[in-house]
Amino acid sequence: MNFLPIDPAFYSILCLFAACFTTPSFANFVTLLTGWVLCVRRRTVTGMIEAAGVSETTHHERFHRFFSKARWQLDTLAKILLKTLVDQFIPLGQPIHLAGDDTLAKKTGRKIFGAGRWRDAVLSTQEEFIPRWGLNFVILSLTLRLSFWPNRSIGFPFMARLHRKEKSFNDPAQHRTTSQLLLEMIILVANWFPERIFYLTVDGAYANEIIFRGLPANVILLSRTRADATLYELAPPPTGRRGAPRKKGNRLPKPRELAVSSTTIWTPVQAILYGEQRDMEVYSFVGLWYHVAKGHPLRFVLVRDPRYPSDWVCWFSTNIDLSVITILEAMGGRWSIEVVFKEAKQCLGAEQPQSRLPKAVERQFPLALMLVSLVKLWFVTHGYQTRFAVISGGSWYHSKTEPAFSDMLAALRRACWTQRILLDSTSDVELRKILDTLIDQLARAA
């Protein structure tokens, strides 16, 4: 077991990050990510190095120190990953679509740095708050539509920040809310690409004064409006009379009033939402949400399915010149970040590494999210063209034509193990070692 079972194309992707590490740390980085991909048991650090086949030759403390003490920066990795994706898939002149949200990484143990009781979005409802113990991360993800899957929005997460309770800080002034953390990331990313335009889609919880006040000039915000939001017409022109000019016009009906009003004229449109072409009805207007955005004019779009007229939502854009279809499809693409959370947690076990020290806690979950993007990048640039790309649907799922992330991950595992078997099976003894390793991994699968 003198080398890693790694596919050369995947290794070439990992080499993009070599300058971010020292030579020993880069070797640890490649080993851990390879083991993370191959591991089919709990994704602890020891589970990863066992899957990578180095547990008998290298002490596990070396890999624990990679997370807890090594001097490498997550933001540096994020910049390289995002630049690679943008250069590969988004030509100059086209906007860069980003999605932002936060998620709970469930953990147990009260000595884990940054852990606390947070709302579990999966179990909670509007009427009931259900808390869970764990870590709260704010995430930025790139949303792409690829030419061979034109109706599908795919999320490529690249950056994350740990959100901590205010009481966990020695200096309360250092505390940052989820909105402040998201804004910090957006400003950083916008400065990386000052000549590009970004479309940032977020949940309604991030449609607040903090985001609006600090939003960079090259970022267009798209989000959801409260049903009871107080909206106004644009401010009328100055009258020339004494006194300050008006900052807002007459009050408009609330979104929930517009949605049920018999005078609202709905326009039928077709848009790609959640992976399919849908017939929708919209009502669009320009106005002010003064409480949140002050005097910045917004394009509001009420959307409903004509089959279910009571099921409606109100979205907005900070750019009033965006078309209704662009707003609808951008907001529909935001769902890709929710899919990313499922992929990272269920397929890669992003919540499973067991660490409690600050640096390790801050690094492990974000690195798992980046690994989701690296697996997808490998698949869409190389893996889908190989014999390893098998779409698993079973005899009961004939309509499945596009690979899920689990299919992409399985393809990379096939490529890695095939590489290992072909190059390290010169004798029956070596072949037996490889087969024993494979059998052991399957036996330990959770």
Summary of the structure (lengths in Angstrom):
residues: 446
radius of gyration: 24.4
end to end distance: 23.9
largest distance: 95.5
contacts: 1354
relative contact order: 0.14
helix: 42%
strand: 22%
